[in-house]
Amino acid sequence: MSAIALVTGANKGIGYQTALALGRLGMTVVLGIRDPQRAGLALKQLAAAGVAARAIQLDVTDEQTVKAAAAFVETNFGRLDVLVNNAGILVDAGVPVTEVSAGQMRETFDTNVFGVVAVTSAMVPLLRRSAAARVVNLSSGLGSQRRNSEQHERLAAYQMLAYCSSKAALNSLTILYANALRADGIKVNAAEPGFVATDLNGHRGPGTAAEGAEIVVRLATLDETGPTGTFQSADGPIEW
């Protein structure tokens, strides 16, 4: 059986490009899509590219769909080799830090942090059945504490208290999961895809979603000598 990969938020952007790239490497890809009505086009495009793919409803903020997704993978494949926690939201673009509401913080963390915990926790038993499981969390350079402290004048223009702090929290999760799963041979890393054009940023990024997916795929296909508990971009490691 080919390797099995689950990608959340996989019907568009970096998630779709990650699914496409992993599929082209011979993996069977499960697309986790919040709105199942959006699955058709992605599946059609993947099939045209020769990629074996299935789509399931997976809203990372809905524990029932998360549990159903885990049951689907177990029933159909019996294990999971790659988990890409790609789903994420940005609700406070352009909002001054001092005006971001607690509600915006909760909404952001619900997807970008708690959603990752829900999905990862549900999939760990399946990942442990793999001979060489890999987990990749989609982070951002805006979640780097070092960058935020050393480049405060430039980064202040981005504002985004909810988004940036959620990615900093995700980075911390990455380290803790990597430590907890190290003995199982499961490698967990955070990826910085760069400023690429996606719906999340209104397609303002200079790079493409396919380019952003490159580091995700690299971390998802690490060999046994590869690192775990790291934060990396296409150019190499990033300081937390």
C-alpha positions in Angstrom: 0.0 0.0 0.0 1.2 3.5 -0.8 1.9 6.0 1.9 -1.3 7.7 3.2 -1.3 11.5 3.8 -4.0 13.7 5.3 -4.0 17.4 4.5 -6.4 19.7 6.3 -7.8 22.7 4.3 -6.7 20.9 1.2 -9.2 22.2 -1.5 -7.2 25.3 -2.3 -4.0 27.2 -1.8 -1.0 25.7 -0.1 -3.1 22.8 1.1 -4.1 21.8 -2.4 -0.6 22.2 -3.8 0.8 20.1 -0.9 -1.8 17.4 -1.7 -0.8 17.5 -5.4 2.9 17.3 -4.7 2.5 14.4 -2.2 0.2 12.6 -4.7 2.7 13.0 -7.5 5.3 11.3 -5.2 3.0 8.2 -5.1 1.1 8.9 -1.9 -2.6 8.4 -1.5 -3.9 11.7 -0.3 -7.0 12.4 1.9 -8.3 15.9 1.5 -9.7 17.3 4.7 -12.2 20.0 3.5 -14.5 22.0 5.8 -17.2 22.4 3.1 -17.7 19.1 1.2 -19.3 20.9 -1.7 -15.9 22.4 -2.5 -14.3 19.0 -2.9 -15.4 18.3 -6.5 -13.1 20.6 -8.3 -10.0 19.7 -6.3 -10.7 16.0 -6.8 -11.2 16.5 -10.5 -7.9 18.4 -10.9 -6.0 15.8 -8.8 -7.4 13.0 -10.9 -6.4 14.7 -14.1 -2.8 14.9 -12.6 -2.8 11.2 -11.9 -3.1 11.6 -8.1 -5.0 9.1 -6.0 -7.2 11.2 -3.7 -10.2 10.9 -1.4 -12.1 13.8 0.2 -13.7 13.9 3.6 -15.5 16.6 5.5 -13.1 17.9 8.2 -13.8 21.1 10.1 -10.9 21.3 12.6 -13.1 23.3 15.0 -15.7 20.5 15.0 -14.7 17.5 17.1 -17.3 15.3 15.5 -15.9 15.8 12.0 -12.4 15.3 13.4 -13.4 11.9 15.0 -15.2 10.9 11.8 -12.0 11.7 9.8 -9.9 9.5 12.0 -12.5 6.7 11.7 -12.4 7.1 7.9 -8.7 6.8 7.8 -8.6 3.8 10.1 -11.4 2.0 8.2 -10.0 2.6 4.8 -6.2 2.5 5.3 -5.5 1.3 8.9 -2.7 3.9 9.4 -1.6 7.4 8.6 1.9 8.2 7.3 1.8 11.9 6.9 -0.4 14.6 8.6 -0.2 18.1 7.3 -2.0 20.6 9.6 -2.6 23.2 7.0 -6.0 24.7 7.8 -5.8 28.2 9.2 -7.6 31.5 9.3 -6.7 35.2 9.5 -9.4 37.5 10.9 -7.5 40.5 12.1 -5.6 41.8 9.1 -5.0 45.5 9.4 -6.6 45.7 12.8 -4.4 47.7 15.3 -3.0 45.4 18.0 -4.8 47.4 20.7 -8.1 47.0 19.0 -8.2 43.3 18.4 -11.0 41.8 20.4 -11.0 38.7 22.6 -13.6 37.3 20.3 -11.2 37.6 17.3 -8.5 35.9 19.5 -10.8 33.0 20.3 -11.9 32.5 16.7 -8.3 32.5 15.5 -7.0 30.2 18.2 -9.9 27.8 17.7 -8.7 27.0 14.2 -5.0 27.7 14.2 -4.2 26.2 17.6 -7.0 24.2 19.1 -7.9 22.7 15.7 -4.3 21.4 15.4 -4.5 19.8 18.8 -7.9 18.2 18.0 -6.7 16.7 14.7 -3.2 15.7 15.9 -4.6 14.0 19.0 -7.2 12.1 16.9 -4.5 11.0 14.4 -1.7 10.0 16.8 -2.9 6.4 17.2 -2.9 6.0 13.4 0.5 7.7 13.0 2.0 5.3 15.5 1.0 2.5 13.1 3.3 3.9 10.4 6.9 2.9 10.0 8.0 6.5 9.6 5.2 9.0 10.3 5.7 12.7 9.7 3.6 15.7 10.9 4.0 19.2 9.5 2.4 22.2 11.0 1.8 25.2 8.8 3.3 28.2 10.7 4.6 31.6 9.6 7.6 33.7 10.1 5.2 36.1 11.8 5.1 33.6 14.7 8.8 33.8 15.3 9.5 35.5 18.7 13.0 36.4 17.6 11.8 38.1 14.4 9.1 39.9 16.2 11.5 41.2 18.8 14.4 42.1 16.6 12.4 43.5 13.7 9.7 45.2 15.7 9.6 48.4 13.5 9.0 46.5 10.3 6.7 43.8 11.7 4.7 46.3 13.6 3.1 47.3 10.3 1.6 43.9 10.0 -0.4 44.2 13.3 -2.3 40.9 13.4 -2.2 40.2 17.2 -4.4 37.1 16.9 -2.7 35.6 13.9 0.9 36.1 14.9 0.3 34.9 18.5 -1.6 31.9 17.2 1.4 30.9 15.1 3.8 31.4 18.0 1.6 29.1 20.0 1.6 26.6 17.1 5.4 26.7 17.2 5.3 25.7 20.8 2.9 22.9 20.1 5.3 21.7 17.4 8.2 21.4 19.9 6.1 19.6 22.5 4.6 17.2 20.1 8.1 16.5 18.6 9.4 15.7 22.1 6.4 13.5 23.0 6.5 11.5 19.8 10.2 11.2 19.3 10.4 7.7 20.8 7.8 6.6 18.3 9.9 7.7 15.4 7.3 10.3 14.5 9.0 13.6 13.3 7.1 16.8 13.9 8.2 20.1 12.3 6.8 23.5 11.6 6.9 25.0 8.1 7.2 28.6 7.0 5.9 28.7 3.5 6.8 32.3 2.9 4.6 35.2 1.7 2.8 33.5 -1.1 -0.5 34.4 -2.8 -3.4 32.7 -1.2 -7.0 33.6 -0.2 -5.7 34.1 3.4 -3.8 37.3 2.3 -6.0 38.4 -0.5 -3.5 37.0 -3.0 -1.0 39.7 -2.3 2.0 37.5 -1.7 4.7 37.6 -4.4 5.2 33.8 -4.4 2.9 31.0 -5.6 1.1 28.5 -3.5 3.1 25.8 -5.2 6.3 27.4 -4.1 5.0 27.7 -0.5 4.2 24.0 -0.5 7.8 23.0 -1.3 9.0 23.2 2.3 5.9 21.4 3.5 6.5 18.5 1.2 10.2 18.5 2.1 9.4 18.1 5.8 6.6 15.6 5.1 9.1 13.3 3.3 12.1 13.5 5.6 14.1 10.3 5.8 15.2 8.7 9.1 18.1 11.1 9.4 15.9 14.2 9.2 15.3 16.6 12.0 12.3 16.8 14.4 11.1 19.7 16.5 12.4 22.4 14.0 10.9 25.5 12.3 12.0 25.7 8.7 11.5 27.7 5.5 12.8 26.9 2.1 16.0 28.6 3.0 16.6 26.6 6.2 15.9 26.8 9.9 14.2 29.8 11.5 14.8 30.8 15.1 11.7 30.4 17.2 
